[in-house]
Amino acid sequence: MRGSRHPRAAPSGAASLWGLAHAVALVIFAGAAAAQAPDLERARRIVAGTCFLCHGVDGESSSELFPKLGAQHAAYLEKQLANFKSGARRSETMAPMVRDLSTADFSSLGAYFAAKPATANEVKDAELVAVGRYVYAQGNRWSGVAACQGCHGPAGHGTEALPRLAGQNALYLENQLKQFNTRARTNDNDVMHAIAAKLTELETKAVAEFLSAQQ
C-alpha cells in the first residue's frame, strides 16, 4: 500500500555494538560480584594469625573478658571492625589489630565468624538467671527499663544490625552494659546508654547471666 511504512532493521554495525556493550556489562558485573564475595580463606589466615588468641579459631573466645564471635551477624561484625579502625569505637586493644585490614577483610571476617556455630554457657546461678529472664523479656516498668527483647528478639538472636547476645560471655556483656552507661563504649551508644543508665547492678548481672546461658 502507498504510504505504508515497515520497521527498518537495525544496521548490522549497531547490532554488533549493542552485543559488545552487553558482553562488557556482563563481564563488569561478574567481576564486581567476585570482588564483593567474602574471601573465607583470607579470613581464615587472619584469624589463625591474630584473632584466635583472644576470640578462638571458631569464635568461641579464650576468656570471658573477650566476646564470642561464632554465629554473630556478619554485617554487625563488619561494622564493629570498621568502627575500631576509624576510631568510632575506641579500643586500645582492637585498633592496632585492624589497622592494616581492608574493608574487604572486614567483610570476609564477618562472613567467616557468622558461619561458625553458636555456643551457650552453663548456668551458674539459676535464681540470678530467673531475674535476668524477667528483665530481658519484660523490662522494669517501675524504673523505666525497656524490655531487651524488643530490639534483640525473644531468643536474643538479634538482627543484621543488632548483635546476637544469646550465648555471649556474661562478664563481657556485663562490662559492655557498664561501658554503655558511662559512655566508655563510644559507638552504638544513643539507645543503649538510656537503658543501661537505669539498670541496677543486680539487673545488669542478671541479664548478662541469663543471656550467656541461651543458645
Sequence and secondary structure as in RCSB ss.txt:
>XXXX:A:sequence
MRGSRHPRAAPSGAASLWGLAHAVALVIFAGAAAAQAPDLERARRIVAGTCFLCHGVDGESSSELFPKLGAQHAA
YLEKQLANFKSGARRSETMAPMVRDLSTADFSSLGAYFAAKPATANEVKDAELVAVGRYVYAQGNRWSGVAACQG
CHGPAGHGTEALPRLAGQNALYLENQLKQFNTRARTNDNDVMHAIAAKLTELETKAVAEFLSAQQ
>XXXX:A:secstr
 TT        HHHHHHHHHHHHHHHHHHHHHHHHHS  HHHHHHHIIIIIHHHH TTS  SSTTS   TT  HH
HHHHHHHHHHHTSS  TTHHHHHTT  HHHHHHHHHHHHTS       S HHHHHHHHHHHHH BTTTTB  THH
HH TTS   SSS   TT  HHHHHHHHHHHHHT S SSHHHHHHHHTT  HHHHHHHHHHHHT  
